[in-house]
Structure formats: C-alpha cells, structure tokens
Amino acid sequence: MTQGSATAVAYGAATIVNAMATGQGAAFGVDLWTKAEVKLTSDPKVIIGEIQSDPTENTALIEGAVARVLETFKVEKRFGAKVKTDSNIPIARGLKSSSVAANAVALATIAALGKSLDDLAVINLGVDAAFDAKVTVTGAFDDACASYFGGVVVTDNTKRALLTRASLPEGLSVLFHVPQKKAYSAKSNVNRLKTIAPLVKIAYREAEKANFWEALTLNGIIYSSVLGFNASIALDALQSGAVTAGLCGKGPAVTAVVPDDRLDAVKVTLQKYEGEIIQAKFNQQKASVVK
C-alpha cells in the first residue's frame, strides 16, 4: 500500500429536533461546508491536526477521526497522518461543525488509504470519534446523517438508526443568526435537559409525521427555555415571514427557514440582534471525496 493523500468535503446541517433530551433527533442539510485534507505519513501513531478556519480550537476530534479509520483497517502501526480542515461553519455555535468535520476527515482518510466503506460505516466512525473526543452528549448521529446525506433525516441516536430520509422543497433559504459567544455540547447539563424530554417527544412526533417546520419551531422554544436563550429571535423571524425558526443544536445560533421573497424582511429583523447573519441554501448532495 502506498502512502496517499485525499481531500473530502462534507456539508452543514441544522436542527429540527435536538436529540440531547431523548436520544431521538431530526436535522436537515445546508450548503455550508468543511473540507478535510489527509496526508498519510510513515510515522505510526503520530497524527497532527490543524483547523485552518479556527486555529485556536482543539484538534482532538479530527485527529481521533483519522485514528478510528486507521484502526478500522488495522494499519495504525504502519501510518500516521497530517490532517487539515477548512470550513465556513462557525465552531461551537450549534451549527454542527463537529459532525461535519468528522464526516469529511473520515472520508478523506479512507480515500487516502485507497479503501472504501459504506456510508453508515463512515458516519459511525465519525460519531465514535466525537465520543472519543468528548465533543458530544448523544453522538449527534442525526446531525452526522444530515451532513453526510443532505436532505432531511429522522433518527434514533441511541440505536444509531436512520429512520427517515426526505428531500427538501424549492423556494426556501436558510438564515442563521450566530452570536459571538461559543457554547460546547459536552458542557450541557444533561440532567436538566431530561426534564423537558416529554415536550421534546411531542416535537419528535411531528417530525416523524413529516411536519418538519412545526417540529423545528416547537423544539426551538422548548430548548431555548431550558438552556436560557432568548426565544424572541425566532419568534420575531416567524412574525417577519419565516416558515419556521428555532434554536439550532444547543445554541446559541438560531435557524430560520424563509421563503425567498421574504428573505430581506427576515434579515432586517435578525439584524436587530447582535451577531452575524449567515445565509445558506438546503443541501441535497452527499459528502464526497473531491481529490
């Protein structure tokens, strides 16, 4: 086997139902992206990561994703690696940066080895790496599937089961309101989140019935209340014409899905609150090796 290198891209995702309270979730793909470049080296056990878009962030996840792949193919005693990621997804704002990076790194490492795995096996390697790096509470299997496959996914994270995949309608765009403050999933108070589990189950049932936008808004209000975020941002977006709006992940970002002809009105509303506005489209394409 020759030492190789490869680059892969995975796309962003947004929460419909956050799985932290119940272990069941739903999410949809957006066209934000993370690219990962993996170069194998002849230095076994030495994996060096670099996050080019946010160099101060911890590299344990991307290094762990490489390690998981090398162990899967039993070549960890033959190879080390250098891994670099670049992304337009802000880290630790609830925008699934970890799941997307894990997908891209796992895919790139597999390709650098000249190997292949089925899609869910790739996703599971990334989820394992997220647990290893302690950047997740639930494994974020829902986010990982939405990132990897695009479209809408409904999942049981506890069983790592992908229950539903659906495509997304035309004529809608996604706006994220992204505050400066970071919030890390692993620091969430899980016991406190359990108190809202019965309410989150109601949102999840809506997602199971394909009422995705009702589920997203309801989920956002419930989690905002328990995590201490301002639900007014989402409610104002709804009043300005968004079809759904709510907290993304464990926050602090807020997602609004908006008809294209209401984009300007909703943007003006979101700009009243401190933070950055990121505009995206739905993503329907799979993560892939690009070179």
N, C-alpha and C positions, 0 to 999 in steps of 0.2 A: 504494500500500500504506500503510495507516495504522499508526502505531506502536502496538503492543499489549503486553499482558502476559498471562501464563498461569502456572498452578501445576500441577505434576505430582508424582505420588508413585511411588516405586519401593520394592520390598521387599527385605528382607535375604536372605542366603544363608549356607550353611555348607559346609565342605569335605567331600567324600567322598574324592577323590584330588587331592592338590596337584600342579599341573602344573609346578612350578618345576624339577623334576629332569629331566623327559622331554618337556615341551611338550604332554602329554595330561592331561586332568583330568576330574573329575566333581564335581558340587555339587548341593545341594538348597535350595529356597526356604523361608524362615521369615518370620513375620509382623512382624518388626521393620521399620522404615520410615525413609525420608528423603523430605521434601517440598522441592521447589525452586520458588521464585518468580522468574520472569524478567520484567523490565520493559525494553522497548527504549527507547533514547534517541536523540536526533538528534546525538549526539556520536560520530562514527565512530571506531573503533579504541580507544575508551575502555570497558573492561569492568571493573566493580568488583564484587568478590565479598565476601560476608560469610557465615561459618559460625556461625550463631547458637548452636548447641549446643556449640561449642568454639572460641571466638573467637581463641584463640592459634594455631590450625592454619593452615597455608599454604593460600591460596586459588587456587593456580596451576591445580589440576585443574578446579575449577568454572568459572573464567574461560576456561580452554582449551576446555572443552566448548562453551561459548557461541560462542567464536571459530570452532571447527570447523563448527558449524551455519551461522553467518553466511557463512563461506567457501563452504560447500556450495551455498548458494542465491545466491552471488555478490552479497551485499548488505553485505559488510563495510565498504564505503566509504560506505554510507548510514546505518548504525546502529551505535551502541554499546549497552551494556546494564548494568543493575544486577541482580545475581543474589544471592539469599539462600537458604541451605539451613537446614533444621531437621531434627533426627534424634534417634531414641532408640538409635542404634547407636554404641557407643564407638569412637573412631578409633584406628587403628594397634594393634589387638589381634588381628588375624587374622579380624575379623568382616565383611570385605568392604565397609567403609564407602566406599572409593573407587569401586568398581564401581557401588554403589547410587546414590551421588551423581551419578556421570557419567550414568547412565541417566535419572535424574529431571531433571537440568539439560538434557540433550539434548532430551528430550521436551517440556519446558516452553518451550524456545527455539523449537523447530519450531512449537509451537502459537501462541506469541506472534507469529510471522511469518504465521500463518494458512495454514501449509503442512502437508504430511504426507509421511511416508516409511514404507517397510515396516519391520517390526520389526527384522530383522537389520541393516538400514542404520542404524537408530537406535543399536543396540548397538555397531556398529562405529565410529560417531562417538565414542562414549564410550571405547571401547578406544583409539582413536587419541589422544584427549585424555589418557588415562592414560600412554601412551608419551611424549607431548609434555611432560607434567608430571614425567616420571621417577618416577612413584609405583608402577611395576610392573616386573617382570622378564619375565613371559610375556605381558603384555597382559590376563591374567585373563579371557579370553573365557568360560571355564567359569563363573566367578563372575557375570559380567555376564549370561549367559544364564539362570542360575538365579534371579538377582534379577529379571530382566525378565519371564520366562515363568512363574515358580513351578514347583512340582514338582521332579522330578529331571532333570538333564541330564548327558549324557556327551559330551565334546567333544575335538576335536583343535585345541588353541590355535594351533599353528604354522600350520595351514591356515585357521584361523577357521571350522572346520566343526562344526556342531551335528549330532552323530551319532544321539543317542537322547534322546527326551523320555518321561518316565513320570510317572504320578501317584503319590501317597503314601498309605499306609494310614491308616485311622482308629485312634483309641485310643492314640495316642502323642503325647508332648510333647517339647520340646527344652529342655534346660538347658545354659546356658553358664557355665563358671567363668571369670571375667575378672579376671586380676591387674591391679594398678595400672600396672605398667611397660608402656610402649609399645614396639613393635618394627616398624620400617618395612621393607616388602618390598624397596624399592630398595637397602637396605643389606645384603641377604642375600648370603652368599658362594656364588655360583652354581657355581664350580668344585668346591667341597666338596660341593655338592648332587649334582653329576654322579656322584659315587662311589656314590650309592645308587640310581641310575637302574634297574639291573636288578631291584632289590627293589620299587621303586615300580611297575614294569611288571607285576609279579605282582598288586599291588593293583588296578591299572587293568583287568587281565583279569577280575578278579572283578566289577568294576563293569560291564564290557561284558556279563557274563552275568547282570546284574541282581542280583548278590549284593552289594547296596549296603552293608549293615551290616558284612559281613565286610571289604569293601574299606576302609571308613572306619576300623575298628579297626586293621587292618594298616598302613594309611597313617600313622595317628597314631603308632604305635610307631616306625616307620621314621624319620619326620621328627623326632620328639622326640629320638631318639638322635643325629642329626646336628646338630640345632640347639641341643642342650644343655638341653632342657626335661625336666621331671620326668614320666615316663610313669606314675608311681604314681597320679596324679589320675584318669586314665582307667581304669586297672586297678581302682582302688577303686570307681569308679562302676559298672563291669561286675559286680563282686562284689556290689554292693548292688542289682542288678536292672536296670541299663541294658541295652538290646539291642545297643547299640554305643556306643563312646566313643573319642575321639581328638583330637589337636591340630587346631585349626581354622586353616587357612591356614598362615602361617609363625609362628603363635602370637602371644602366649603363651596365648590363650584355648583352652579345651578344650570340645568339644561332647559332650554325652551325649544320646542318644535313648532315651526312657524310657516304658514303659507307664504309663498314667495312674495305675494302682493302686500303682505303686512310686515315684511322684514324691517323696513325703515322705522315704522311706528314702534315696533317692539325694541329695536336697538336704542331708540331715543329714551324709552322707558328704562332700559337696563343701565344706560349711561348715567342715570341719576345716582346710581350706587357706585361706590368706589371699587375699582377693579378693572380688569381687562375684558373686552368682549372678543371672543373667538367665533368666527363663522365657519361652518362646515356643511358638507352635504352627507346624505346617507351613503354608506359604503355597502356594496353588494358583492365585492370580489374577495377571493380568498388570499390569505397570506401566501407569499411565494418567494422562491429563490430568484434573484434578479441577475446574479453573475457568479 
